[in-house]
C-alpha cells in the first residue's frame, strides 16, 4: 500500500444583495419631485423595468420585473435586488406618476454610467396591455442613468424629465437645473455563506504503484463553525468549477434537488473518488445557503495527490 495525501480547501462566497441607495430626480422651483406640463403635475413615484441577463435568483427568460420607489413611495412592487458581482444587467422600461404608468418608447439598457445618447418619449400605458398605448400622445420626455452600471455596489439611479426633448439629452444637460438625491427603499444586505471545517481522520485509502485508487473507507466530515443555518444544502461536483458566484451557483444546480443538511455533513469517501481513479484528482463539495431566493456558496475542494 502506497501513501497518498488528501488536501482540503474551504472558501466562503457570501452573496451581497444590492439595492439602490437613492433616486435622483429633477426638482422644480418649489422643491418638489414634480414635472408640470400644461397645468398637469406629474408626481413621480416609481421607476420600473426588467431583469435582462446574468441575474441570479430571477427568471431571465420571462424577464422578471423590478421597481424602485422615489421619495419613499410605498408600496414598491417587485423591489430591485441583484447579487453583488453577478454581472446582472437590468433594463428600465417605465416610470409611474400619479398612479399612472408611463412606458418609454426606447427602454434604457444602462450599458455605461452615462445618460442614454437621446432621451425617450414616455406615453401612458394602455389599460388592457402591458405595453405603451401608441395612440396616446407623448406625455413627457425622460433620460436615465445609473452611477454603477455593473451593479457591483450600492448605486444611484438618476431620472431627468422635461416636456421638451432638448432638455433631457446629454448634449444639453447643463440646462437640467438643480437636482437632489431622494432616499429609495432598500440597502445592501448580505446572505451569509455557510462556514464548515473539514475532518479527514476517519479516511483510509490504498493506492497502487501506478497511483490508482484500489480501496477506501471512511468519510469526509464537515462541521459548521456556528451550527448549520436554516436553508443549507450540499452537492458533490466533479473537478473544480470556476469560483465566481454565478459559476458556483450554476454548478450547484437545482437547489431543491440537493442534499438537505441536518447537523454535520458526512460524505463517504467513495462518493468523492471512485475506485480505479487515477491520482492526482480533485472534486468539490458545494454548500449553499438560500435566503429569500438568494444563494450564497461555500466551496470545498478535496484533492487526492500522489506522494
C-alpha positions in Angstrom: 0.0 0.0 0.0 1.4 3.3 -1.0 0.9 6.6 0.8 -1.1 9.5 -0.6 -2.4 12.8 0.7 -5.8 14.4 0.8 -5.8 18.2 0.7 -9.0 20.2 1.6 -9.5 23.9 0.9 -12.6 25.6 2.2 -13.7 29.0 0.7 -16.8 31.1 1.5 -18.6 33.0 -1.1 -21.2 35.3 0.6 -23.8 36.9 -1.7 -24.4 40.6 -1.1 -27.8 41.8 -2.4 -27.6 45.2 -4.0 -30.5 47.6 -4.0 -30.4 51.3 -5.0 -29.1 53.8 -2.5 -31.1 56.6 -3.8 -33.1 58.1 -6.6 -32.2 61.5 -8.0 -34.8 63.4 -9.9 -35.1 67.0 -11.2 -36.7 69.3 -8.7 -39.0 72.2 -9.6 -38.6 75.7 -8.1 -40.7 74.8 -5.1 -38.5 71.8 -4.3 -41.0 69.0 -5.2 -40.2 66.0 -7.4 -42.8 67.1 -9.9 -42.9 67.9 -13.6 -45.5 70.5 -14.6 -46.8 70.4 -18.1 -49.7 72.4 -19.4 -51.1 72.7 -16.0 -50.7 69.0 -15.2 -48.4 67.9 -12.4 -46.5 64.6 -12.8 -45.6 63.5 -9.3 -43.1 60.7 -9.9 -43.4 57.6 -7.7 -41.6 54.6 -9.3 -39.0 53.6 -11.8 -39.6 50.1 -13.2 -38.0 47.7 -15.6 -37.0 44.1 -16.2 -34.0 41.8 -15.4 -32.1 41.2 -18.6 -29.3 38.6 -18.1 -26.9 37.1 -15.6 -29.4 38.0 -12.8 -29.2 35.1 -10.3 -32.5 34.5 -8.4 -34.6 36.0 -11.2 -36.3 34.5 -14.2 -34.3 36.0 -17.1 -36.2 34.1 -19.8 -39.5 35.7 -19.0 -37.7 38.9 -17.7 -38.9 39.3 -14.1 -40.0 42.8 -13.3 -38.3 45.2 -10.8 -39.2 48.6 -9.3 -37.6 51.2 -7.1 -39.6 53.9 -5.2 -39.0 57.6 -5.5 -39.2 59.8 -2.4 -40.1 56.9 0.0 -43.0 56.0 -2.2 -44.7 52.8 -1.0 -45.7 50.1 -1.7 -43.0 49.1 -4.2 -43.9 46.1 -6.3 -41.0 43.7 -7.0 -38.2 45.7 -5.3 -35.0 45.7 -7.3 -32.4 43.2 -5.9 -29.3 41.8 -7.6 -26.4 39.7 -6.3 -23.1 41.5 -6.0 -20.6 40.6 -8.7 -23.1 38.5 -10.6 -22.8 40.6 -13.8 -26.5 41.2 -13.7 -27.9 43.6 -16.3 -31.2 45.5 -15.9 -33.4 47.5 -18.3 -35.6 50.4 -17.3 -38.9 50.5 -19.2 -41.3 52.8 -17.4 -42.0 55.3 -14.7 -45.1 55.8 -12.6 -46.5 59.2 -11.8 -49.8 60.0 -10.1 -50.6 56.3 -10.1 -50.3 56.1 -13.9 -47.6 54.0 -15.6 -45.8 55.8 -18.5 -43.8 53.4 -20.8 -40.7 54.6 -22.6 -40.6 54.4 -26.4 -37.0 53.4 -26.1 -36.0 51.4 -22.9 -32.8 52.2 -21.1 -30.2 49.4 -21.1 -27.5 51.0 -18.8 -24.5 49.9 -20.9 -22.4 52.6 -19.1 -22.7 55.1 -16.4 -23.8 58.0 -18.7 -27.2 59.1 -19.8 -28.6 57.5 -23.0 -27.5 59.3 -26.2 -31.1 60.5 -26.6 -34.0 61.0 -24.3 -37.1 58.8 -24.7 -40.7 59.8 -25.1 -43.0 58.4 -22.4 -46.6 57.6 -23.1 -49.4 56.4 -20.8 -49.8 52.6 -20.7 -52.9 51.2 -22.3 -55.2 49.8 -19.6 -55.6 46.4 -21.3 -51.9 46.0 -22.4 -48.5 45.5 -20.8 -47.0 47.9 -23.3 -47.5 51.6 -24.1 -50.5 53.0 -25.9 -49.1 54.1 -29.3 -52.2 56.0 -30.0 -51.8 58.2 -26.9 -49.8 61.4 -27.2 -46.4 61.9 -25.7 -46.8 62.8 -22.1 -43.2 63.9 -21.4 -39.5 63.1 -22.2 -37.1 61.4 -19.9 -33.5 60.2 -19.6 -31.9 57.8 -17.1 -28.5 56.8 -15.9 -27.0 54.7 -13.1 -23.9 55.5 -11.0 -22.7 51.9 -11.5 -24.0 50.1 -14.5 -22.2 46.9 -13.3 -24.4 46.9 -10.2 -21.4 45.6 -8.1 -22.1 48.1 -5.3 -24.9 50.2 -4.0 -25.9 52.6 -6.8 -28.0 55.6 -7.6 -30.5 55.8 -10.4 -30.9 59.3 -11.9 -34.1 60.4 -13.7 -34.4 63.6 -15.6 -37.7 64.7 -17.1 -39.0 67.5 -19.2 -41.8 68.5 -21.6 -39.0 69.3 -24.1 -36.8 66.6 -25.5 -34.0 69.0 -26.0 -33.7 69.5 -22.2 -33.0 65.8 -21.5 -30.3 64.9 -24.0 -26.7 64.6 -22.8 -25.6 67.4 -25.1 -27.5 69.9 -23.1 -27.7 68.5 -19.6 -26.3 71.7 -18.1 -29.8 73.1 -18.5 -31.3 70.4 -16.2 -31.2 72.8 -13.2 -31.0 71.7 -9.6 -31.1 68.0 -8.6 -31.5 66.3 -5.3 -30.9 62.8 -4.0 -34.0 61.2 -2.5 -33.7 58.1 -0.4 -35.1 55.0 -2.0 -36.3 51.8 -0.3 -33.7 49.2 0.4 -30.0 48.9 1.2 -27.3 46.3 0.7 -28.0 43.1 2.7 -25.7 40.1 2.8 -26.9 36.5 2.7 -24.3 34.8 4.9 -22.4 31.9 3.4 -22.1 28.5 5.0 -18.9 28.1 7.1 -17.7 24.5 7.5 -14.4 22.9 8.6 -13.3 19.5 7.3 -12.3 16.4 9.3 -10.4 13.6 7.4 -9.4 11.5 10.4 -11.7 8.5 9.6 -10.5 8.1 5.9 -8.1 5.3 4.9 -7.2 4.6 1.2 -5.0 2.1 -0.7 -3.2 3.2 -3.8 -1.3 1.0 -6.3 2.2 1.5 -7.6 0.7 3.2 -10.6 -1.2 5.7 -8.4 -4.6 4.1 -9.0 -7.1 4.1 -6.2 -7.6 0.5 -5.1 -9.5 0.6 -1.7 -11.1 3.2 0.5 -13.0 3.5 3.8 -14.3 6.4 6.0 -15.9 9.7 5.3 -15.2 13.4 4.9 -16.9 15.1 7.8 -17.8 18.8 7.5 -18.9 20.6 10.7 -20.4 24.1 10.7 -18.4 26.6 12.7 -21.5 28.0 14.4 -24.1 25.3 13.6 -25.9 24.8 10.3 -28.0 27.7 9.1 -31.6 27.1 8.1 -31.8 26.7 4.3 -28.4 24.9 3.7 -27.9 22.1 1.2 -24.9 20.5 -0.5 -23.9 18.7 -3.6 -20.7 17.0 -4.8 -19.4 18.0 -8.3 -16.7 16.6 -10.4 -13.5 18.6 -10.7 -13.2 22.3 -9.7 -15.8 24.8 -11.1 -14.9 28.4 -11.7 -15.1 30.2 -8.4 -17.1 33.3 -9.3 -20.5 33.3 -7.6 -22.5 32.9 -10.8 -20.5 29.9 -11.9 -20.7 28.3 -8.5 -24.5 28.7 -8.4 -24.7 27.3 -11.9 -22.6 24.3 -10.9 -24.7 23.7 -7.8 -27.8 23.2 -10.0 -31.3 22.7 -8.7 -31.4 23.8 -5.0 -34.5 21.7 -4.2 -32.8 18.5 -5.5 -29.7 19.0 -3.4 -28.9 17.1 -0.2 -30.5 18.6 2.9 -28.1 19.3 5.7 -29.1 18.2 9.2 -26.2 18.8 11.7 -22.8 17.8 10.3 -22.2 16.5 6.8 -20.8 13.0 6.4 -19.7 12.3 2.8 -18.4 8.7 2.3 -15.0 8.9 0.5 -16.5 6.6 -2.1 -18.9 9.4 -3.1 -15.9 11.7 -3.7 -13.5 9.3 -5.5 -14.5 6.1 -7.3 -12.2 3.0 -7.2 -9.9 2.9 -10.1 -9.5 6.7 -10.2 -6.0 7.8 -11.3 -4.2 10.2 -8.9 -3.9 13.1 -8.7 -7.5 14.1 -8.8 -9.9 16.7 -7.4 -13.6 17.1 -6.7 -15.6 19.8 -5.0 -18.3 20.0 -2.3 -20.6 22.9 -2.8 -22.7 24.0 0.2 -25.4 26.6 -0.4 -27.4 28.8 1.9 -30.6 30.1 0.4 -32.5 33.1 1.9 -35.3 34.9 0.1 -34.4 33.1 -3.2 -30.8 34.4 -3.0 -28.0 31.8 -2.7 -24.6 32.1 -1.0 -22.0 29.3 -1.6 -19.1 27.8 0.2 -16.9 25.6 -2.0 -14.7 22.9 -0.5 -12.1 21.4 -2.9 -10.8 17.9 -2.0 -7.6 16.9 -3.8 -6.1 13.4 -3.7 -2.5 13.7 -4.7 0.4 11.2 -5.2 3.2 11.1 -2.6 
